Every structure is written in C-alpha cells, then in structure tokens.
Amino acid sequence: SDRERKRRFGLWGVDGSGGVATGAPAADELYAPAVSRWLYEERLAGCAAAALAGGLDVVVDATFLKRRHREVYAALARFSGAAFAVLESVCEPQVAQERAERRRREGTDLSDADAAVVREQLQEVEPIAPDERLTINLCCPASDEGVAQLQRWHQGGL
C-alpha cells in the first residue's frame, strides 16, 4: 500500500527516510482520509481485481484499519470465487511506534509512517469483528502450527 500511496504523489521509488524528494507531502497529507479511501477502495482493489481475473492469488499488504475497506476485498473475493482472510499482526502500541520510528531512521522501509501516524491509526482502528475473524496463531512459539493452519485454510480445510 505504501508504494501505491507514494505513486499517487509522484514519489515512486522514494524510500521512507523522511522528505527525500523535493516537495514531498508531509505524512499527514500522505495518510489523509481521502487518500486512504482512494487507496483501499479504488487503487488496491483495482489491482487485486485484475490479478484475480488473471488467475493469480493475491495478498494485499496494508493496515486495513476500517471495516469498510476490509469489506471491499471480502466482496471482491466472493465475486471472484477466491478465498479471503485478514491476517492480523498484533503488538503493543509502544512497540508499533518504536518500529515505525526505527524504520524511518534507518530508511529501510518504503513507509513514511512515524510514531505520530501510528498513534493516529490506533485511534482510528475499527477492530476486526468476530464475523471477520479466523484466528490463526503465527506468533512464536506456536508459529509452526499457525503456518500449518494457514496452509489448511488455503486448501479449503478449515
């Protein structure tokens, strides 16, 4: 999602090291609600639909903070006859903020999200509801079983 978000602003290939490109928008502009709406409901959905139509499996790597955004992809999967799941990665808020700041300092990640963006995201997140949830533990020490569950799910066995 970060790559497509940046593409919208003409920042293709610019890393997340903070203001590398002249005239680059601030993080609050990159993550504005209208941009996120376009990203989830138009751009990424269009890319996913094209890949599914071509017979490919699709993973959309994004935060999916809003249920309405997740529902777009659930409907797309139903329409395409594809399996659908949301993989939720959970950690303490402070850990998420520290990771965002570290990635930004190191310039090793495409994302421009910093601790302030993470804090805002945490305020806006709509938790995954029980009807959206398939719990598969991918965290150590149970990660081997979690991966096996994910493989069974993909093969239609869960």
N, C-alpha and C positions, 0 to 999 in steps of 0.2 A: 504494500500500500504506500509506503514511503516513496518508492520510485515513481509511482504514478502521481502521487501528490506533488512531487517536485517537477515532474514533466509538465504539469499544468502551468507551473510558474516559469517554465523555460530553464529549469535547473537540472536538466538531465545530466547525470554523471557527477554532480556535485555532492561531495560527502557531507556528513553531519558535523563537521568540525567547527561550525559556527560562523556564518557570514562569509564564506569563501568567495561567493560570487558577488560582484558589484551589483548593488541594487536588489539583493536578495531580500525577500519579505521576512519580517520577524516571525517567530514561531507562532504568535497569536494569530497572524494572518494565515499561515500555512494550515493551522488547525481550526480555523473559523468554522462554525456550524454549516454554512453554505458550501464550503469546500468539502467538508466531510460528507454532506448529503450527496454532492456530485460524485465524490469518490466511491462511496458504497452503492448508491442507487443507480448510477449510470456507468462510470468508467470500469470499475472492477466487475460489476455484474455483466457488462457487455463483453469483457474479456473472458469471463468464466463461461458465458453462454456460447461464445464462438468456439472455445476449446471443447466444451461438452458436445456441441454439434459436430465437431471433428472427431468424436470418439475418444477423446482424451480424458484421463482422470484429472481432477482439479483440486488444488489446495489454494485457498485464498488466505494469505498471511496478513492479518490485520487485527486490531483490537476488538472490533465488533461490540462497542460499548452499548449500543442501542438495540433493543429487541427488534425494532422495525427494520434495521439493517440486516440482522440475522434472518428475519423472515423472508427477505428478498431472495436469499440464497437457498433457503429451505424450499421456497416455491419454485425456484429455478431447477433445483434437483428433482422435485416431484415432476415437473413438466418434462424434464429430460430423461426421466426414469433412472436417475443416478442416486446412489446412497448419499446421505447427508449427515454430518456430525459437526459439532462445535468442540474443538479441543481447548479446554480452559487451563491456562497456566496461572497458578496462584502463588503469591508470596506476600510477605508483609509490606505495607506501603513504604516504609523506610527503605527496604531492600530494593524495591522498584525504583525509587527516587535515586538511590545511590548508583544503581546500574545505569540509569539514563545519564546521570552526570559523568560516570566513568566512560561510557561510550562516546559522549560528547567531547570530553577531554582528550581521549585517545584518537578521535577522528577515525575510528574503525567501523563505523556504522553509518548507513545512509540516513538514519533518522535525525531530525533536528529537535526531537523531544528532549526537554530537560526536566529537572525536578518540578518546576512550576507547571509544565504541561502534564506531568504525571499526577500532580495534586489535583489539577482541574479535571482530568479524566476520572480520577477516583470519586470526585463529587458528582460527576455526570453518569457514571456507570449504572446501567439497568441490569441487575444480576440475572444470570441465566436461571430461568424458571424451571420448576420440576418437569413440565411437559417438554422442555427443550433438552433436558439433561440425560445423558448416558454416561455414567461415571466409570471411567477407566483410569486406574492409577498408573501414571507414567513417572512417578517420583521414586527415587531410591528409598528403601531397598526393594520395593515391590515392582521396579520398572520392568523386569523380565516378564512377569505375569501381565502387567499392563500392556506391553507390546504384543503379547500373545492374544490378549482380549481384543486389541485393536485389529489385529490380523483376522481374528474370527469374525468381528463385526464387518470388516470389509468384504469378507467372503459370504456374508449373509447368515452367519451362525449365531448371532446374539439376539 
